[in-house]
């Protein structure tokens, strides 16, 4: 019997990831810059590079909280049983609290309240972790193992639509007019941010719109995905998927993990750690790189984010198909090689072309971001399914926690590491791609040792038949 992905249901599940990436796109795009300006003002420092260590620490603390909380909520949700399911209660509560707290971050920044900004960021992080793990675990809960790469591609496309929407909103409200565009004629530095400086809606609107859409996405998910009912309907298909899993040894509910499967898991998580070191490192500081190194408008980086998102969406659409042809391991390695190539190009052009910092955003960075986006999408769309492939269905939340623990460990370390390097004399913003390149190469070296396992038994419906959304 052939496997068939329920596309409609997978897209509806994707509304949870839509809300997640919508929130984090706004959060990661602006919180580092908010913190940079507030720390500069609080400490009386003019050079933004001198406060990047503090910015890195604050962003790392958020990720440290995630490192602790994601596995906890994963395990708890595995053991939760309610009338609305085991994941849904955490999704609904977490989304509601985040949506209420999130818009207060830019308001408190506008009033130069650094303590308030940090407190609101902390609340958002804690409750985002409450719903992130359960929201991500919901897909493998009701999707057979052979279909999870394709399903993960759809989920990620939904998420990137959320992230792209947040970026477009930022451009529409011209955030660059608010951040760094007004220069004090005496000090030649950006003027202090006061109530009279700029229009508060220029920074409030993206946060507020993100909150509203997060609520809408959670409501759509709750009304359309009846978790317990679907789990019962797909029980037989899930069992058949277990028989065709791409693992070194067969996974058992009542037996400990085999040595071969444990080795696969540790290698995947180790490689994941390094590729997130690369990706999150440049992602955290790209806004500041644009403003402080290129001396370009923040809107240019938003366009950059959209272009990278387009590359990612293409990769998410093709990643599952590619994996079905050559296997998940080689799909991921191919994505890593594309990403490494983009960093090599970025490094070569940075040191070879010159002329950076003249107030323009180089067009070739957009090309690099497109290549990187496509490459990393092949990595992400296949790596999470490889991790949850190694566990029984009763432990999906726990293994989702392992996956995010590796990524959050990297995202805890990399802002501090890169922020510290930026304080070292001679290590400036121009070394951003060099840092990412080194981490990406380490990821590829570790991942090459992952055993290649490709099911030869799995058959899929093809063409229009595969797009049939009926159960």
Secondary structure, DSSP 8 states (H G I E B T S, - for coil): --B---HHHHHHHHHHHHHHHHHHHHHHHHHHHHHHHHHHHHHT---GGGGHHHHHHHHHHHHHHHHHHHHHHHHHHHT---TT-SSHHHHHHHHHHHHHHHTHHHHHHHTT-HHHHHHHHHHHHHHHHHHHHHHHHHHHHTS-GGGHHHHHHHHHHHHHHHHHHHHHHHHHTTGGGTSS--B-TTT-SB----TTSS-THHHHHHHHHHHHHHHHHHHHHHHH--HHHHHHHTHHHHHHHHHT---SS---SSS---HHHHHHHHHHHHHHHHHHHHHHHHHHHHHHIIIIIS---HHHHHHHHHHHHHHHHHHHHHHHHHHHHH-HHHHHHHHHHHHHHHHHHHHHHHHHH--TTSS---HHHHHHHHHHHHHHHHHHHHHHHHHHTTS-GGGHHHHHHHHHHHHHHHHHHHHHHHHHHTTSTT--GGGHHHHHHHHHHHHHHHHTTS-----SS--B--HHHHT----
